[in-house]
Amino acid sequence: MNKEEIFNRAEIRKIEFDGEWYFRLSDLKDILNEDLSEVKTIVLPFMIDGERINTECADYESIKNGRKKTDFDKKIIQALNFKPERKK
């Protein structure tokens, strides 16, 4: 999911803070069905059903960098970083 897709999904709550958009992590967990425990977060207030709730949020870069990589993803990254001249 790219930033625009996340931003346009109505079920993902978002808030602008300090000139950056932050997304509610629990909403993303439900949609992505992934473990996002390694994503760097900050706590921001959200108004939910008229009640102010402090919740964990993350910007897009933190989400992208903190998502756990599958073995397949790790192998692709390893292949992309392969430099034959290093292997002697």
Secondary structure by P-SEA (a helix, b strand, c coil): ccaaaaaacccbbbbbccccccccaaaaaaaacccccccbbbbbbbbcccbbbbbbbbcaaaaaaaccccaaaaaaaaaaaccccccc
